[in-house]
Amino acid sequence: MLVDPVVWGGFVDEFYSPSNYTSEGFIHLSYRHQLDWAANKFYSNSKGVFALEIDIGQLKPFLREEEAAGKGLFPHLYCALPVKHVLKVHEGSRRIDGKWEFKSI
């Protein structure tokens, strides 16, 4: 799951949901092989981006793989994210060409 560092840094609740959760009804997630594409598509103009590594095994009843953006199946989480299932926060870095990448994953 991608999130703005400022938003994540100020978050203190037990459950996280992005601003578009109410209108869409789910949280967009990505598998590792989709992460760089998603960061560059949706955070290209951002000053920073975090990738939350999530224990999806605990969330399987709320997870669906669905086609998105013509890029294959993406996991969608149909509940707010329990923060206790965030295993690690990975900070994106810019390559020399300005594209986001996640070296720590």
N, C-alpha and C positions, 0 to 999 in steps of 0.2 A: 504494500500500500504506500502510495506517495503522499507526502504532506509537506506543507510549507514549514520551515523551521521555526518561524515566529509563532505560527498557530500552535504547533506541537509544544514549543517551549512554554507557552502560557496555559497549557491545558492541565487541569488538576482534578478532573472528575474520574469516575470508575469506568465510564463508557464513552467512547469517542464516535462521533459521526460528523462527516464533513457537511458544509453548508448545503450541498445539493442532495443530501440524503432524503429530506422530506419530499422533494419534488420527484426524485427518481425511485425511491423505495429500496435502494440497495447501495452498497459501497463498492466502488470499482477497485479491484485488486489486479495484480499482475503476477505471473510466474516469472522466475528469474530471466528467462530468455526474452521476455517482453518488457522488462523493466527499463532498459535504456531507451527503447522506442517511446514508451509512455512518458518518461521524464522529458524527453526532447519534444514531444508533441504538446504536452500540457503545461510544462514548466520552462519552456524555452526562454522566456523573458524574465524569469524569476532570478532573484539574487542567490537563492539556495533551494535545495530540495533534500528531504529525508526520505529514505525507503524504510518502512517499518517491516521487520521480519516477524511474521506471525505464526503461531502454532495453530495451523489450520486443522490439525487433527481434532482439536477441541471444539471446532466450529462447524464440522461437517454437516450437521443437520440444517445449517443456515446457508450453506454454500451451494452455488449452482455454476456450472460452466456454461457460458453463453457466448455466441458469436458477437464480436464487437469490432467496429471500424474496418471490417474486411480483413482483419489481421489474425483470424483464428479464434479459438475459444479462450476466453478470459474468465477467471473466477470472479463471481459477484457474491458479496456477503449481504444476506437479507436480514440483518440485525445490526444494531450498533456494536462497535468493536469493544469487547471487554479489554481494558488496558492490561489486565493481568496476563493476557495471551500474546502480548508484544514481547518477543524474545530478545530483540536487539534493534537498535536504531542505527542505520547506515547513512552516512553523509555523502551526498553526491559531490563530485568534483568535475570541473570543466577540463576537457581535453584541449589541446592546442588549437583545434578547429572550433572551439566554443561549445561543443556538444557535451551533454551530461554523461557521466559514467559512474559506476559504483564498483570501486576496486576491492572493497572489503567483503563483498558477497561472493 
